[in-house]
Amino acid sequence: MDLKRGKKKRDFLSFADYQREELLYLLQRAAALKALRQQGTRHASLAGKSVGLIFEKASTRTRVSFAVGAHELGALALDLPVAQTQLGRGEPIPDAARVLSRYLHAVVLRTFAQAKLEEFARWSTAPVINGLTDELHPCQVLADLLTAQERLGTVEDLVVAWIGDGNNMAHSWIEAASILGFELRLACPEGYQPHAYFLGEAEKRRLGKVVLVADPREAARGANVVTTDVWASMGQEEEAQLRARAFAGYRVDAEMMRGADSQAIVLHCLPAHRGEEIDADVLEGPQSAVFDEAENRLHVQKAILEALV
């Protein structure tokens, strides 16, 4: 499938820019690329291309998986920490985007504001991929969906329970549910619920079922996927104690998992704080798919790069 719509470049900034069939294609292609890697088959579909990795936020999985993925597809990956480029000295985004996109065939940008990502994409002639913003994290949720597909055989008939902060991960889960058509239950403390904009957009699509649930154990009851994230994300460290009090009762533990479907899997985008948002015995237990999920970042991002470049 050609995701570029003729000669017009496509970005990967959020799921909202994609149709159901396009997201399903990316999952299918990611599974195929994973199989090729496991067979030891080289697939250099991006030979001679270059991918820039611009990181304003710290990263382990996003940085390494994109760099390795580009390499395995035959492309050169250039690590461009913001502090070591002219962007870190105040170069205007339109200037940087226009120059870098004349050198590069794709740009992965990991930054704070979604508006900054969108501005860069507006001026770039090369595809821009969201490596994480404060509002959305679509690459991670695409990897989560691939993991669910592998373990459960479907992404369209799922019941997913999101437990914890209504953050960027929750927003991307909301977009995914409302495009692919599965049920998403979000259990978030008062004051930490997802942004109303994303809930409103999901309602407009009229696909799937996105609901807010007060009791996290009720959200997890019968769910196929139970997923969570740290209570204080990057940039929120000063709120850690306040958030710990607000999130009391929202830990994913063995009792919560006993209420989920008997074949349910547990996901966490990592890094995890064992004993806070998730118990160690759940993260390391038989229902955990967390490390398959982390590996799958590599495969979905290879599929995105290949489709856009």
C-alpha positions in Angstrom: 0.0 0.0 0.0 1.3 3.4 -1.0 0.6 5.7 2.0 2.0 8.8 0.2 -1.1 9.6 -1.8 0.6 10.2 -5.1 3.5 12.6 -4.9 2.4 14.3 -1.8 4.5 13.5 1.2 2.9 12.0 4.3 3.8 12.5 7.9 3.1 10.3 10.9 2.2 12.8 13.6 -1.0 11.1 14.9 -3.3 8.3 14.1 -6.0 10.9 13.3 -4.2 11.4 9.9 -4.7 7.8 8.9 -7.6 5.6 7.8 -8.4 2.2 9.4 -7.0 0.3 6.3 -3.8 2.2 6.5 -3.2 1.4 10.1 -4.0 -2.2 9.5 -1.5 -2.2 6.6 1.2 -0.9 8.9 0.6 -3.6 11.4 0.6 -6.2 8.6 3.8 -4.9 7.2 5.5 -4.7 10.6 4.7 -8.3 11.2 6.2 -9.2 7.8 9.4 -7.2 8.5 9.6 -8.9 11.9 9.4 -12.3 10.3 12.1 -11.4 7.8 14.4 -10.3 10.6 13.8 -13.5 12.6 14.7 -15.5 9.4 17.9 -13.5 9.1 16.8 -12.1 5.7 18.2 -8.7 4.9 15.6 -6.3 3.5 17.3 -3.0 2.4 14.3 -1.2 1.0 15.7 2.2 2.0 19.3 1.7 0.7 20.9 5.1 0.0 18.4 7.0 2.2 19.1 9.1 5.3 16.9 9.5 8.4 17.5 12.3 11.0 16.7 11.7 14.7 16.0 15.0 16.4 15.6 14.4 20.1 14.7 17.2 22.5 13.6 14.7 25.2 15.6 11.8 26.7 15.1 8.5 25.0 16.2 4.9 25.0 13.7 2.8 23.1 12.7 5.4 20.5 16.2 6.4 19.7 17.7 2.9 19.5 14.7 1.3 17.6 14.6 4.0 15.0 18.4 4.0 14.5 18.6 0.2 14.3 15.4 0.1 12.1 16.8 2.6 9.6 20.1 0.7 9.5 18.4 -2.6 8.9 16.4 -1.1 6.0 19.7 0.1 4.5 19.4 3.8 5.5 21.8 6.0 7.3 20.5 7.2 10.7 21.9 10.5 12.0 21.5 11.2 15.7 20.8 15.0 16.1 20.3 15.9 19.8 18.7 19.4 19.8 21.4 20.8 22.2 24.0 19.9 19.7 22.3 21.6 16.7 21.5 25.2 15.9 17.9 24.5 17.0 19.4 24.4 20.5 20.6 28.0 19.9 17.3 29.3 18.8 17.3 28.7 15.0 13.7 29.1 13.8 11.9 25.9 13.1 10.9 26.8 9.6 14.6 27.4 8.7 15.8 24.2 10.3 13.0 22.1 8.7 13.6 23.5 5.2 17.4 22.9 5.4 17.3 19.5 7.0 14.7 18.1 4.7 16.9 18.9 1.8 19.5 16.6 3.3 17.3 13.9 4.8 14.7 11.6 3.4 12.8 11.5 6.8 12.9 13.2 10.2 12.0 11.7 13.5 11.2 14.4 16.0 10.8 13.8 19.8 9.8 17.0 21.5 7.5 18.7 24.0 4.6 20.5 22.2 2.6 18.9 19.5 2.5 22.3 17.9 6.3 22.3 17.5 6.1 19.0 15.7 3.4 20.1 13.4 5.2 23.3 12.6 8.3 21.4 11.7 6.2 19.0 9.5 4.6 22.0 7.8 7.9 23.4 6.6 9.6 20.1 5.9 9.6 18.6 2.5 10.6 15.2 4.0 8.2 13.0 6.0 8.2 13.8 9.7 7.5 11.1 12.3 6.3 11.7 15.9 8.8 10.2 18.2 6.8 11.4 21.2 5.2 14.7 22.2 3.4 15.7 25.4 0.1 15.1 23.6 0.6 11.9 21.6 2.8 8.8 21.3 1.5 7.0 18.2 4.6 4.9 17.5 4.4 3.3 20.9 0.7 2.5 20.7 1.2 1.0 17.2 3.8 -1.3 18.8 1.2 -2.1 21.5 -1.3 -3.0 18.9 1.1 -5.3 17.1 1.8 -7.0 20.4 -2.0 -7.5 21.0 -2.4 -8.8 17.5 0.4 -11.3 18.0 -0.8 -12.5 21.4 -4.6 -12.3 20.9 -5.0 -12.6 17.2 -6.9 -9.3 16.7 -6.8 -5.6 17.2 -10.4 -4.9 16.1 -12.3 -6.9 18.7 -10.3 -6.0 21.8 -11.4 -4.6 25.1 -8.5 -2.4 26.4 -8.3 -1.0 29.9 -6.0 2.1 30.3 -5.2 2.5 34.0 -3.6 5.8 35.3 -2.7 9.1 33.8 -4.7 10.5 30.9 -1.5 11.4 29.1 0.0 11.2 25.6 -0.3 7.4 25.6 -4.0 7.6 26.6 -4.6 10.1 23.8 -3.1 7.8 21.2 -5.1 4.9 22.6 -8.2 7.0 22.2 -7.4 7.8 18.6 -6.6 4.1 17.8 -9.8 2.8 19.4 -12.0 5.3 17.5 -10.3 4.5 14.2 -9.9 0.7 14.5 -13.2 0.2 16.3 -12.3 -1.6 19.6 -13.5 -0.8 23.1 -11.3 1.4 25.3 -12.0 2.0 29.0 -10.0 4.7 30.6 -9.7 4.8 34.4 -8.0 8.0 35.5 -8.1 9.9 38.8 -10.1 13.1 38.9 -8.1 15.9 37.5 -5.9 13.6 35.4 -8.3 12.5 32.8 -7.6 12.7 29.0 -8.0 16.0 27.3 -11.6 16.7 26.2 -10.4 17.4 22.6 -9.4 13.7 22.0 -12.6 12.4 23.7 -14.6 14.7 21.5 -12.9 13.7 18.3 -13.4 10.0 19.2 -17.1 10.7 19.6 -17.3 12.3 16.2 -15.8 9.3 14.5 -18.5 7.0 16.0 -16.3 4.0 15.8 -15.2 1.8 18.7 -16.3 2.6 22.2 -14.3 5.0 24.3 -15.5 5.4 27.9 -14.3 6.9 31.2 -14.6 4.5 34.1 -14.2 5.7 37.7 -13.1 2.4 39.2 -9.9 1.0 37.7 -10.9 -2.6 38.7 -14.2 -2.1 36.8 -12.2 -0.9 33.8 -10.1 -4.0 33.9 -13.0 -6.5 34.4 -13.1 -8.8 31.4 -10.5 -6.8 29.5 -8.2 -8.4 26.9 -5.4 -5.8 27.4 -4.5 -4.0 30.6 -2.0 -1.2 30.1 -0.5 1.6 32.1 2.3 4.2 32.3 4.3 6.0 35.0 2.3 8.4 37.1 4.7 11.3 36.6 6.0 11.5 33.0 9.0 13.5 31.7 8.8 17.1 32.9 6.4 16.2 35.7 9.0 15.0 38.3 8.2 17.9 40.7 4.6 16.6 40.8 5.6 13.1 41.8 4.4 13.2 45.4 1.2 14.9 44.6 0.5 12.4 41.8 1.4 9.5 44.1 -1.5 10.5 46.4 -3.9 11.1 43.6 -3.2 7.8 41.9 -3.5 5.6 45.1 -5.6 2.6 44.1 -4.6 2.8 40.4 -1.7 0.3 40.6 -2.0 -2.7 38.2 -1.7 -5.6 40.6 -2.5 -9.3 40.7 -6.0 -8.6 42.1 -6.8 -6.3 39.2 -5.5 -8.9 36.7 -7.7 -11.6 38.3 -10.7 -9.6 37.1 -9.5 -9.3 33.6 -10.0 -11.9 30.8 -8.2 -15.2 31.6 -6.0 -14.7 28.5 -5.4 -11.0 29.1 -2.0 -9.4 28.6 -0.4 -6.6 30.5 1.4 -3.8 28.6 3.6 -0.9 29.9 5.6 1.4 27.5 8.6 1.5 29.9 10.5 2.7 31.9 8.4 1.3 34.7 8.4 2.1 38.5 7.8 -1.3 40.0 5.6 -1.0 43.1 4.0 2.3 41.9 1.9 2.1 38.8 2.5 -1.7 38.4 3.5 -4.5 40.7 6.8 -6.2 40.0 5.1 -9.7 40.0 2.7 -8.5 37.3 5.3 -6.8 35.1 7.5 -10.0 35.3 4.6 -12.4 35.4 3.2 -14.8 32.7 0.6 -12.3 31.5 3.2 -9.6 30.8 4.0 -8.8 27.1 6.0 -5.8 28.1 9.3 -6.8 26.5 7.7 -8.1 23.3 6.0 -4.7 23.2 9.3 -2.9 23.6 10.8 -5.0 20.8 7.9 -4.3 18.5 8.8 -0.6 18.5 11.6 -1.6 16.0 9.2 -3.4 13.7 6.4 -0.9 13.5 8.8 1.9 13.0 10.5 0.1 10.1 7.1 -0.3 8.6 6.4 3.5 9.0 9.7 4.5 7.6 9.4 2.1 4.6 5.8 3.3 3.8 6.6 7.0 4.0 10.1 7.1 2.4 
